[in-house]
Structure formats: C-alpha cells, structure tokens
C-alpha cells in the first residue's frame, strides 16, 4: 500500500513492486501532460506581458 502523497514517479514504482516500466510510464505521462499544457501557459504568459506593458505605459 503506497500513500497517495507519494511523488508521481516514485509512487507507481513502489506500487508495482519496483517494476521499472511503471516509473518510465509515469515519466512519459508527465511529459505528455506538460506538452499538452505548454501552449496554454504560453498564451497566459503573453497576456500577462501585454497587461504589464499596458500598466507601465499608463
């Protein structure tokens, strides 16, 4: 039984009895999630830079 607070790569690794494939799959999932969220973070960053530029010009 692994606590739910275990970090993403270590948790599946321990839950599967130290099967290395679980750690690799967890890392792949983290990379996929980061790739999916990245465009949204870039849009938010661009909006914040425009807002910051407008605030400094006023």
Buried (B, 14 or more C-beta within 10 A) or exposed (E): EEEEEEEEBEBBBBEBEEEEEBBEBBEEEEEEEEEEEEEEEEEEEEEEEEEEEEEEEE
